[in-house]
Amino acid sequence: MAIKPEAKVKRTVTTNLKNMGAYYFYPVTGGYGGSGIPDIIACYEGFFIAIECKSGKNKPTPLQEKNLRDIDNSGGFAMVVNETNMHSVVDEIIGFCAGNKVGRVDYDNIYRQMQ
């Protein structure tokens, strides 16, 4: 059975998060949770990260966009990932964290740990 396109995006994202040592989970919203919650919630070096995964030409719903904007406005990092940018997730997260910390980020060490 072939893997669905959005599942492939999610798998690529979570593999990258795992390799970089980030904590992550898929929020379960059935019944009691809110709608429009991002697909993946992560924490990397103390920073809150929300990732909405899409495939093809699919776009976030207005409620998903609102939640991503609220996370961004609260100081977290929110992003939409699809097949075209799923391999740049690590760079984007590290760039966000580096821009919000004092001191130099050792990119070489981070990438070395991922291998």
Protein Blocks (a to p, Z undefined) as FASTA:
>chain_A
ZZdfklmmmmmmmmmmmmnopacddddfehjacehiafbdcdeehiacdddddehjbccd
fklmmmmmmmmmnopacddddfklmmmmmmmmmmmmmmmcgcjddfklmmmmmZZ
